[in-house]
């Protein structure tokens, strides 16, 4: 029993229990022996420093900790010598053996949370290069959750996750760091990984500069994605919804390979999007085979990399029959932890937590139904409108940087949108004119063959009113539009991000 108590004390650091106290308590137990027994001097020295950082309360609830060690030793000594040698040569086999211990004591069976920290201590003492000196299972889970971006190989084993995290942190903190070092402990106590956060902040800032959009706008979208996993960009055509969706998805995913793009249309069905039977020809025999759609393929890819962000970008999401296309996914979009049997499969399916969905919706298309309430509740909606933050002023910023001297085009678009303000969904988006080598000839061509046909369709039956949108008339006009707009800023003119 003195040896068991010694093993229990060995991991406790000096700040939690002094070496003299450990020695006195072990000697008290040894004093009950009918034959004199002493702790060897070399082992006495080992009691003082403590081997790891088990936490202040490790030496409390001691009967359960000692009970675990007794159960372990009894079952360990029942193994053949060759089996013990095998287990001591393979840390993961040793872990599997310990996890499979069958406790004889009902008290131990009913209070597993009381002895788990002693099990974690055993792992580290037996294999210090494999298992961290952390006895708190709760702390291990906090660390794994905080630094999950550094876990590259799928595993359910918390200690294997910590191994990958250590490898990912070593370039920054060196090979000898402890997860209890102040700079690292502060991160997992706040559940905020500096590596992940700084990485995304850098990505979003760089993307904001490239897109000429406020960084806080992209940060807001990223927050919405983390909260609900699904967002829809909605607005008139030409506001950059699809382009920004693809850029943002690629930036956050870290690779175009983790982004799947699909476009809905009226004939698009569940069998196209999720899973369905498709005609096939094998040799000369016609038949059908079950094929996964982009949703299942993206989900499978995301499952293979659970700690990487994967994105499914659905362009023109409201052009499909959404109830028909999504089917049982209506439920899974809201309950990511649940599993359901798909229409054509017997295997339970769930949406991976790291698969994000960005949809785009053209609000000017009156020929199709808007998103129904059931799906609307499952998405956050982000508005892209030429007259509102942050799209407002975007064309002017782009012209100043890419086509100096052409800022009058922004005035023309502003004046045209002012005339169309009675129907906010008819607004002209900036992307019509965000073209390389833009000059007046290109503007006139775009206006004649792109903008005017769009306006005529929106104002069908109002021929006289269409004349108000002649390019020269708008260019030479004064007053509304460009007079006060020349000072528009990245922050969105006089509107803030709340649209106030």
NORMOTA-V160425 format. One record per residue. OMEGA is omega as a letter, one per 30 degrees, with the letter a starting at -180 (none if undefined). BURIAL is I if it has 9 or more other ideal C-beta (glycine too) atoms within 8 Angstrom, else O. Layout:
omega=OMEGA burial=BURIAL
omega=OMEGA burial=BURIAL
//
This chain:
omega=l burial=O
omega=l burial=I
omega=l burial=O
omega=a burial=I
omega=l burial=I
omega=a burial=I
omega=l burial=I
omega=a burial=I
omega=a burial=I
omega=a burial=I
omega=a burial=I
omega=a burial=I
omega=a burial=I
omega=a burial=I
omega=a burial=O
omega=a burial=I
omega=a burial=I
omega=l burial=O
omega=a burial=I
omega=a burial=O
omega=l burial=O
omega=a burial=I
omega=a burial=I
omega=a burial=O
omega=l burial=I
omega=a burial=I
omega=l burial=I
omega=l burial=O
omega=l burial=I
omega=l burial=I
omega=l burial=O
omega=a burial=O
omega=l burial=O
omega=l burial=O
omega=a burial=O
omega=l burial=O
omega=l burial=O
omega=l burial=O
omega=l burial=I
omega=a burial=O
omega=a burial=O
omega=l burial=O
omega=l burial=I
omega=a burial=I
omega=a burial=O
omega=a burial=O
omega=a burial=I
omega=a burial=O
omega=a burial=O
omega=a burial=I
omega=a burial=I
omega=a burial=I
omega=a burial=O
omega=a burial=I
omega=a burial=I
omega=a burial=O
omega=a burial=O
omega=a burial=I
omega=l burial=O
omega=a burial=O
omega=a burial=O
omega=a burial=O
omega=l burial=O
omega=l burial=I
omega=l burial=I
omega=l burial=I
omega=l burial=I
omega=a burial=I
omega=l burial=I
omega=l burial=I
omega=a burial=I
omega=a burial=I
omega=l burial=I
omega=a burial=O
omega=l burial=I
omega=a burial=O
omega=l burial=O
omega=a burial=O
omega=l burial=I
omega=a burial=O
omega=a burial=O
omega=l burial=O
omega=l burial=O
omega=l burial=I
omega=l burial=O
omega=a burial=I
omega=l burial=I
omega=l burial=O
omega=a burial=O
omega=a burial=O
omega=a burial=I
omega=l burial=O
omega=l burial=I
omega=l burial=I
omega=a burial=I
omega=l burial=O
omega=a burial=I
omega=l burial=I
omega=a burial=O
omega=l burial=O
omega=l burial=I
omega=a burial=O
omega=l burial=O
omega=a burial=O
omega=l burial=O
omega=l burial=O
omega=l burial=O
omega=l burial=I
omega=a burial=O
omega=a burial=O
omega=a burial=I
omega=l burial=O
omega=a burial=O
omega=a burial=O
omega=a burial=I
omega=a burial=I
omega=l burial=I
omega=l burial=I
omega=l burial=I
omega=l burial=I
omega=l burial=I
omega=l burial=I
omega=a burial=I
omega=a burial=I
omega=a burial=I
omega=a burial=I
omega=a burial=I
omega=l burial=I
omega=a burial=O
omega=a burial=O
omega=a burial=I
omega=l burial=I
omega=a burial=I
omega=a burial=I
omega=a burial=I
omega=l burial=I
omega=l burial=I
omega=l burial=O
omega=l burial=I
omega=l burial=I
omega=l burial=I
omega=a burial=I
omega=a burial=I
omega=l burial=I
omega=a burial=I
omega=a burial=I
omega=a burial=I
omega=l burial=I
omega=a burial=I
omega=l burial=I
omega=a burial=I
omega=a burial=O
omega=a burial=O
omega=l burial=O
omega=l burial=O
omega=a burial=O
omega=a burial=O
omega=a burial=I
omega=l burial=I
omega=l burial=I
omega=a burial=I
omega=l burial=I
omega=a burial=I
omega=l burial=I
omega=l burial=I
omega=l burial=I
omega=a burial=O
omega=a burial=I
omega=a burial=I
omega=l burial=I
omega=a burial=O
omega=a burial=O
omega=l burial=O
omega=a burial=O
omega=a burial=O
omega=a burial=O
omega=l burial=I
omega=l burial=O
omega=l burial=I
omega=l burial=O
omega=a burial=I
omega=a burial=O
omega=a burial=O
omega=l burial=I
omega=a burial=I
omega=a burial=O
omega=a burial=I
omega=l burial=I
omega=l burial=O
omega=a burial=O
omega=a burial=O
omega=a burial=O
omega=a burial=I
omega=a burial=O
omega=l burial=I
omega=a burial=I
omega=a burial=I
omega=l burial=O
omega=a burial=I
omega=l burial=I
omega=l burial=I
omega=l burial=O
omega=a burial=I
omega=l burial=I
omega=l burial=I
omega=l burial=I
omega=l burial=I
omega=l burial=I
omega=a burial=O
omega=a burial=O
omega=a burial=I
omega=l burial=I
omega=l burial=I
omega=a burial=I
omega=a burial=I
omega=l burial=O
omega=l burial=I
omega=l burial=I
omega=l burial=I
omega=l burial=I
omega=l burial=I
omega=l burial=I
omega=l burial=O
omega=l burial=I
omega=l burial=I
omega=a burial=O
omega=a burial=O
omega=l burial=I
omega=a burial=I
omega=l burial=I
omega=l burial=I
omega=l burial=I
omega=a burial=I
omega=l burial=I
omega=l burial=I
omega=l burial=I
omega=l burial=O
omega=a burial=I
omega=l burial=I
omega=a burial=I
omega=a burial=I
omega=a burial=I
omega=a burial=O
omega=l burial=I
omega=a burial=I
omega=a burial=I
omega=a burial=I
omega=l burial=I
omega=a burial=I
omega=a burial=I
omega=a burial=I
omega=l burial=I
omega=a burial=I
omega=a burial=O
omega=l burial=O
omega=a burial=O
omega=l burial=O
omega=l burial=I
omega=l burial=I
omega=a burial=I
omega=l burial=O
omega=l burial=I
omega=l burial=O
omega=l burial=I
omega=a burial=O
omega=a burial=O
omega=a burial=O
omega=a burial=I
omega=l burial=I
omega=a burial=I
omega=l burial=I
omega=a burial=O
omega=a burial=I
omega=a burial=I
omega=l burial=I
omega=l burial=I
omega=a burial=O
omega=l burial=I
omega=l burial=O
omega=l burial=O
omega=l burial=O
omega=a burial=O
omega=l burial=O
omega=a burial=O
omega=l burial=O
omega=l burial=O
omega=l burial=O
omega=l burial=O
omega=a burial=O
omega=a burial=I
omega=l burial=O
omega=l burial=O
omega=a burial=I
omega=l burial=I
omega=a burial=I
omega=l burial=I
omega=l burial=I
omega=l burial=I
omega=l burial=I
omega=l burial=I
omega=l burial=I
omega=l burial=I
omega=l burial=I
omega=l burial=O
omega=a burial=I
omega=a burial=I
omega=l burial=I
omega=l burial=I
omega=l burial=I
omega=a burial=I
omega=l burial=I
omega=l burial=I
omega=a burial=I
omega=l burial=I
omega=l burial=I
omega=a burial=I
omega=a burial=I
omega=l burial=I
omega=l burial=I
omega=l burial=I
omega=a burial=O
omega=l burial=I
omega=a burial=I
omega=a burial=I
omega=a burial=I
omega=l burial=I
omega=a burial=I
omega=l burial=I
omega=l burial=I
omega=a burial=I
omega=a burial=I
omega=l burial=I
omega=a burial=I
omega=a burial=O
omega=a burial=O
omega=a burial=I
omega=a burial=O
omega=l burial=O
omega=l burial=O
omega=l burial=I
omega=a burial=O
omega=a burial=I
omega=a burial=O
omega=a burial=O
omega=l burial=I
omega=a burial=O
omega=l burial=O
omega=a burial=O
omega=l burial=I
omega=l burial=I
omega=l burial=I
omega=a burial=I
omega=a burial=O
omega=l burial=I
omega=a burial=I
omega=a burial=I
omega=l burial=I
omega=l burial=I
omega=l burial=I
omega=a burial=I
omega=l burial=I
omega=a burial=I
omega=l burial=I
omega=a burial=I
omega=a burial=O
omega=a burial=O
omega=a burial=O
omega=l burial=O
omega=l burial=O
omega=a burial=O
omega=a burial=I
omega=a burial=I
omega=a burial=O
omega=l burial=O
omega=a burial=I
omega=a burial=I
omega=a burial=O
omega=l burial=I
omega=l burial=I
omega=a burial=I
omega=l burial=O
omega=a burial=I
omega=l burial=O
omega=a burial=I
omega=a burial=I
omega=a burial=I
omega=a burial=I
omega=l burial=I
omega=g burial=I
omega=a burial=I
omega=l burial=I
omega=a burial=I
omega=a burial=I
omega=a burial=I
omega=a burial=I
omega=l burial=I
omega=a burial=I
omega=a burial=I
omega=l burial=I
omega=a burial=O
omega=a burial=O
omega=a burial=O
omega=a burial=O
omega=a burial=O
omega=a burial=O
omega=a burial=I
omega=l burial=I
omega=l burial=O
omega=l burial=I
omega=l burial=I
omega=a burial=I
omega=a burial=I
omega=l burial=I
omega=a burial=I
omega=l burial=I
omega=l burial=I
omega=l burial=I
omega=l burial=I
omega=a burial=O
omega=a burial=I
omega=l burial=O
omega=l burial=O
omega=a burial=O
omega=a burial=O
omega=l burial=O
omega=a burial=I
omega=l burial=I
omega=a burial=I
omega=a burial=I
omega=a burial=I
omega=l burial=I
omega=a burial=I
omega=l burial=I
omega=a burial=I
omega=l burial=O
omega=l burial=O
omega=l burial=O
omega=l burial=I
omega=a burial=O
omega=l burial=O
omega=l burial=O
omega=l burial=I
omega=a burial=I
omega=l burial=I
omega=l burial=O
omega=a burial=I
omega=a burial=I
omega=a burial=I
omega=a burial=O
omega=a burial=I
omega=a burial=I
omega=l burial=I
omega=l burial=O
omega=l burial=I
omega=l burial=I
omega=l burial=I
omega=a burial=O
omega=a burial=I
omega=a burial=I
omega=a burial=O
omega=l burial=O
omega=a burial=O
omega=a burial=O
omega=a burial=O
omega=a burial=O
omega=a burial=I
omega=l burial=O
omega=a burial=O
omega=l burial=I
omega=a burial=O
omega=a burial=I
omega=l burial=O
omega=l burial=I
omega=a burial=I
omega=a burial=I
omega=a burial=O
omega=l burial=I
omega=l burial=O
omega=a burial=O
omega=l burial=O
omega=a burial=I
omega=a burial=I
omega=a burial=O
omega=a burial=O
omega=a burial=I
omega=a burial=O
omega=a burial=O
omega=a burial=I
omega=l burial=O
omega=a burial=I
omega=l burial=O
omega=l burial=I
omega=a burial=I
omega=l burial=O
omega=l burial=I
omega=a burial=O
omega=l burial=I
omega=l burial=O
omega=a burial=O
omega=none burial=O
//
